[in-house]
Amino acid sequence: GIYACGPTVYGRIHIGNARPFVAFTLLRRFLESEGYATRLVFNVTDVNDKIYAAAAVAGVGSAELASEMLRLYVEDTNALGLGRPDAEPLATDSVAQIIDLIEALIERGHAYESGGDVYFRVRSFDRYGSLSNRNPDDMDQGEEAGSASLKEDALDFALWKATKPDEDTSWESPWGRGRPGWHIECSAMAEQELGLPFAIHGGGSDLVFPHHENEIAQTVAGRDRPLAEIWMHNGMVIAGAEDKMSKSEGNFFLLHNAIEAFGAEAVVDYLISGHYRQPLAFGEEALRQSVARTERFRDFFRSSPQVPGAEDARVAAAREDFAGALADDFNTPRAMSALFGLVVDANKEPVPGARAAVAELLDIVGLGTLATEDAIDDGEAEKLLAQREEARAARDFERADALREELASQGFEIRDTADGPRLVRR
């Protein structure tokens, strides 16, 4: 079981939001390639203070905004070409499970009702702070802190929030109408989808405290069972000053814009170009470097035929290095280095088995489409290519260059291959 914290759907996701989606989806692929049966769960927070605020600005209902942003989230992540998680539970569909867990916490003395809210009594849980290695007295619960006047202790955090006049979604509960706090959602949904304990809990490093710390406290205090056996936290995508300024203009920092401009494969390559635990610098140049890397693989498959014979020892070594890198804390940069090394060898001389192995291993890291030919279904472009070849044969190089430029303006590049010139989408 793998549970990763998904989006709060109040706006279109950016490329940083896509990093956990890519990392844990590919982790599942690797585990399955090693023979493990897996179940991958990404939750969706579709009721939240941020959603209320964004809906008010947009002048629509919070449920309407969340539904539309959820649709766009699925559309944008589908465009990565990695498939969907096995389950994507919504907070609004999990209210009964959330209330059940809150009731268990109250019964055990770990939570209390106050003014229609319910709060977790942090000091009742003596292991609090064990994940983040923090002293509870130095902690700030942030946006889920709740109303200070209703709490026994400033450290306590909200499990249930009474409905406010400007909030348009709520549910009946033993404590009056209200809606869940943020942290309790994941404890309830993870238990519902995977049982307790499950193998791996993932999410961004910004969630270690308070979100994941609070998940542990809620589950262990309410169920007397651990939540997860392993915690994996991906680093943040860090934008430079220039990119931060242009985010509001809809630049490549938004996932769908990046995919449209550079291609899904380049975006996936970029997101695995650094170790998942480390911060990843964002910029247009980084994405262009990913385009160049993916083109190296495409060129390999365009120019490298299948070589008959038993699989070369270099292929076996590359397979071992690739799998060993991913087994060692999912080290994707090292795994990709093993693949590039095999491509370099196969470009120098025929290496039996190299083409099939590179295709197979690329698929594990979500780049299997690089091994397929780019099908060009554009009769007009093919006609221009034929005219360009006729001009070259007639030594009319001025016209040949003009036709190449015309194709480039339409988004095509001419590649010379062993089978003659062919069109490739830029």
Solvent accessible surface area in square Angstrom, and as a share of the most:
residue,aa,sasa,rsa
1,G,36,0.35
2,I,3,0.01
3,Y,0,0.00
4,A,0,0.00
5,C,12,0.07
6,G,25,0.24
7,P,19,0.12
8,T,32,0.19
9,V,2,0.01
10,Y,94,0.36
11,G,29,0.28
12,R,78,0.29
13,I,8,0.04
14,H,59,0.26
15,I,0,0.00
16,G,15,0.15
17,N,64,0.33
18,A,0,0.00
19,R,2,0.01
20,P,18,0.11
21,F,4,0.02
22,V,1,0.00
23,A,9,0.07
24,F,1,0.00
25,T,0,0.00
26,L,0,0.00
27,L,10,0.05
28,R,27,0.10
29,R,59,0.22
30,F,10,0.04
31,L,35,0.17
32,E,85,0.38
33,S,58,0.38
34,E,92,0.41
35,G,68,0.65
36,Y,137,0.52
37,A,106,0.82
38,T,32,0.19
39,R,95,0.35
40,L,0,0.00
41,V,0,0.00
42,F,2,0.01
43,N,2,0.01
44,V,1,0.01
45,T,2,0.01
46,D,18,0.09
47,V,6,0.03
48,N,3,0.02
49,D,52,0.27
50,K,90,0.38
51,I,1,0.00
52,Y,24,0.09
53,A,62,0.48
54,A,26,0.20
55,A,4,0.03
56,A,81,0.63
57,V,137,0.79
58,A,63,0.49
59,G,66,0.63
60,V,57,0.33
61,G,31,0.30
62,S,6,0.04
63,A,62,0.48
64,E,108,0.49
65,L,19,0.10
66,A,5,0.04
67,S,71,0.46
68,E,67,0.30
69,M,28,0.12
70,L,40,0.20
71,R,123,0.45
72,L,20,0.10
73,Y,8,0.03
74,V,47,0.27
75,E,82,0.37
76,D,3,0.02
77,T,0,0.00
78,N,70,0.36
79,A,49,0.38
80,L,6,0.03
81,G,57,0.55
82,L,4,0.02
83,G,41,0.39
84,R,63,0.23
85,P,12,0.07
86,D,73,0.38
87,A,16,0.12
88,E,51,0.23
89,P,16,0.10
90,L,41,0.20
91,A,0,0.00
92,T,41,0.24
93,D,106,0.55
94,S,1,0.01
95,V,13,0.07
96,A,75,0.58
97,Q,66,0.29
98,I,0,0.00
99,I,25,0.13
100,D,72,0.37
101,L,1,0.01
102,I,0,0.00
103,E,76,0.34
104,A,17,0.13
105,L,0,0.00
106,I,56,0.28
107,E,151,0.68
108,R,110,0.40
109,G,34,0.33
110,H,33,0.15
111,A,4,0.03
112,Y,22,0.08
113,E,84,0.38
114,S,23,0.15
115,G,59,0.57
116,G,13,0.12
117,D,14,0.07
118,V,0,0.00
119,Y,0,0.00
120,F,0,0.00
121,R,68,0.25
122,V,1,0.01
123,R,138,0.50
124,S,43,0.28
125,F,12,0.05
126,D,135,0.70
127,R,141,0.52
128,Y,14,0.05
129,G,5,0.05
130,S,70,0.45
131,L,43,0.21
132,S,22,0.14
133,N,136,0.70
134,R,120,0.44
135,N,82,0.42
136,P,38,0.24
137,D,97,0.50
138,D,114,0.59
139,M,20,0.09
140,D,107,0.55
141,Q,6,0.03
142,G,43,0.42
143,E,84,0.38
144,E,1,0.00
145,A,25,0.19
146,G,38,0.36
147,S,46,0.30
148,A,85,0.66
149,S,108,0.69
150,L,57,0.28
151,K,28,0.12
152,E,108,0.49
153,D,38,0.20
154,A,90,0.70
155,L,9,0.05
156,D,1,0.00
157,F,0,0.00
158,A,0,0.00
159,L,0,0.00
160,W,0,0.00
161,K,11,0.05
162,A,28,0.22
163,T,51,0.29
164,K,97,0.41
165,P,145,0.91
166,D,120,0.62
167,E,18,0.08
168,D,89,0.46
169,T,31,0.18
170,S,27,0.17
171,W,61,0.22
172,E,113,0.51
173,S,19,0.12
174,P,83,0.52
175,W,36,0.13
176,G,33,0.32
177,R,116,0.42
178,G,0,0.00
179,R,2,0.01
180,P,0,0.00
181,G,0,0.00
182,W,45,0.16
183,H,1,0.00
184,I,0,0.00
185,E,0,0.00
186,C,1,0.01
187,S,1,0.00
188,A,3,0.02
189,M,0,0.00
190,A,0,0.00
191,E,48,0.22
192,Q,87,0.39
193,E,38,0.17
194,L,36,0.18
195,G,30,0.29
196,L,17,0.09
197,P,47,0.29
198,F,9,0.04
199,A,36,0.28
200,I,17,0.08
201,H,0,0.00
202,G,0,0.00
203,G,0,0.00
204,G,6,0.06
205,S,48,0.31
206,D,88,0.46
207,L,28,0.14
208,V,33,0.19
209,F,19,0.08
210,P,27,0.17
211,H,1,0.00
212,H,0,0.00
213,E,2,0.01
214,N,0,0.00
215,E,0,0.00
216,I,25,0.13
217,A,0,0.00
218,Q,0,0.00
219,T,2,0.01
220,V,15,0.09
221,A,5,0.04
222,G,1,0.01
223,R,61,0.22
224,D,104,0.54
225,R,119,0.43
226,P,77,0.48
227,L,4,0.02
228,A,14,0.11
229,E,122,0.55
230,I,92,0.46
231,W,54,0.19
232,M,20,0.09
233,H,31,0.14
234,N,2,0.01
235,G,3,0.03
236,M,63,0.28
237,V,18,0.10
238,I,91,0.46
239,A,10,0.08
240,G,38,0.36
241,A,80,0.62
242,E,140,0.63
243,D,22,0.11
244,K,121,0.51
245,M,152,0.68
246,S,25,0.16
247,K,80,0.34
248,S,109,0.70
249,E,141,0.63
250,G,28,0.27
251,N,30,0.16
252,F,57,0.24
253,F,8,0.03
254,L,42,0.21
255,L,0,0.00
256,H,46,0.21
257,N,31,0.16
258,A,0,0.00
259,I,24,0.12
260,E,145,0.65
261,A,51,0.40
262,F,22,0.09
263,G,25,0.24
264,A,20,0.16
265,E,33,0.15
266,A,2,0.01
267,V,0,0.00
268,V,0,0.00
269,D,4,0.02
270,Y,3,0.01
271,L,6,0.03
272,I,6,0.03
273,S,44,0.28
274,G,17,0.17
275,H,29,0.13
276,Y,12,0.05
277,R,117,0.43
278,Q,86,0.38
279,P,87,0.55
280,L,16,0.08
281,A,77,0.59
282,F,13,0.05
283,G,13,0.12
284,E,70,0.31
285,E,109,0.49
286,A,27,0.21
287,L,0,0.00
288,R,127,0.46
289,Q,91,0.41
290,S,0,0.00
291,V,49,0.28
292,A,57,0.44
293,R,64,0.23
294,T,3,0.02
295,E,33,0.15
296,R,115,0.42
297,F,1,0.00
298,R,40,0.14
299,D,57,0.30
300,F,2,0.01
301,F,8,0.03
302,R,36,0.13
303,S,74,0.48
304,S,16,0.10
305,P,97,0.61
306,Q,118,0.52
307,V,38,0.22
308,P,120,0.75
309,G,64,0.61
310,A,92,0.71
311,E,83,0.37
312,D,32,0.17
313,A,82,0.63
314,R,85,0.31
315,V,0,0.00
316,A,52,0.40
317,A,51,0.39
318,A,10,0.07
319,R,68,0.25
320,E,128,0.57
321,D,83,0.43
322,F,1,0.01
323,A,33,0.25
324,G,33,0.32
325,A,0,0.00
326,L,4,0.02
327,A,74,0.57
328,D,78,0.40
329,D,56,0.29
330,F,7,0.03
331,N,33,0.17
332,T,3,0.02
333,P,44,0.28
334,R,114,0.42
335,A,0,0.00
336,M,13,0.06
337,S,70,0.45
338,A,19,0.15
339,L,0,0.00
340,F,26,0.11
341,G,36,0.34
342,L,4,0.02
343,V,2,0.01
344,V,58,0.34
345,D,44,0.23
346,A,14,0.11
347,N,90,0.46
348,K,158,0.67
349,E,86,0.39
350,P,97,0.61
351,V,3,0.02
352,P,28,0.18
353,G,19,0.18
354,A,2,0.01
355,R,50,0.18
356,A,51,0.40
357,A,0,0.00
358,V,0,0.00
359,A,29,0.23
360,E,89,0.40
361,L,9,0.04
362,L,0,0.00
363,D,74,0.38
364,I,25,0.13
365,V,0,0.00
366,G,11,0.11
367,L,0,0.00
368,G,17,0.16
369,T,81,0.47
370,L,1,0.01
371,A,23,0.18
372,T,81,0.47
373,E,88,0.40
374,D,35,0.18
375,A,93,0.72
376,I,30,0.15
377,D,138,0.71
378,D,45,0.23
379,G,57,0.55
380,E,92,0.41
381,A,0,0.00
382,E,73,0.33
383,K,110,0.47
384,L,18,0.09
385,L,15,0.08
386,A,51,0.39
387,Q,55,0.25
388,R,13,0.05
389,E,49,0.22
390,E,117,0.52
391,A,7,0.06
392,R,94,0.34
393,A,87,0.68
394,A,76,0.59
395,R,181,0.66
396,D,60,0.31
397,F,102,0.43
398,E,146,0.66
399,R,114,0.41
400,A,4,0.03
401,D,80,0.42
402,A,56,0.43
403,L,13,0.07
404,R,85,0.31
405,E,118,0.53
406,E,75,0.34
407,L,0,0.00
408,A,37,0.29
409,S,89,0.57
410,Q,79,0.35
411,G,29,0.28
412,F,6,0.02
413,E,56,0.25
414,I,10,0.05
415,R,45,0.17
416,D,104,0.54
417,T,33,0.19
418,A,107,0.83
419,D,144,0.75
420,G,25,0.24
421,P,48,0.30
422,R,63,0.23
423,L,4,0.02
424,V,2,0.01
425,R,122,0.45
426,R,182,0.66
